[in-house]
């Protein structure tokens, strides 16, 4: 049995994220709560605060305290998976099985939220709303979320990887043509790649990777928050 390269990348990212959490967690615990944060801990605190506020706005403070750690891990894992191809490693989110698993987790969280705050009766009755004849469409709608979330992330990352491969091929051909004008036909060093490729990496890997991370995590928070009653969000 052959293990996919993406599996090793996932293990690597898991270890890196775990180390980062332990390291920064210890630094935060050792901080003086009355002192002004300094150094590397500042962007960490700003990032955690931003995610917590976003979750609180959509799900309420009670849920935010429990849900924020998962959203932060989701943020880090997806973003690092999206941009790791810059370092020559395969992107896990460019594999459908990975994005499908992430979507299933989000979908499961939504179903649990519906059960918890709406009850079993209301959950199954929603399949018959607004009229019983809508049952087939409601069933399809209930599970289509898994497909839409997984394919959106997978498709964008996969397309970015394909486009970068085409760009490298085109740059390689151009490099050979330019050198060939002086040294004659042949295969030469792709000297234009270090000059031109970083511009496209900045868009297809960094910018696009950030946007897709933002979209997936935001949808997760919003969709879960939609099923939480307003009175619970307000702490009543």
Protein Blocks (a to p, Z undefined) as FASTA:
>chain_A
ZZdfklmmmmmmmmmmmmmmmmmmmmmmmpcfkbccehjllmmmmmmmmmmmmmmmmnoj
klmmmmmmmmmmmmmmmmmmmmmmmnopacfklpfklmmmmmmmmmmmmmmmmmmmnojm
lmmmmmmpcbfklmmmmmmmmmmmmmmmmmmmmmmmmmmmmmmmmmmmmmmmmmmmmmmm
mnopaddddfklmmmmmmmmmmmmmmmmmmmmmmmmmmmmmmmmmmpcfklmnoZZ
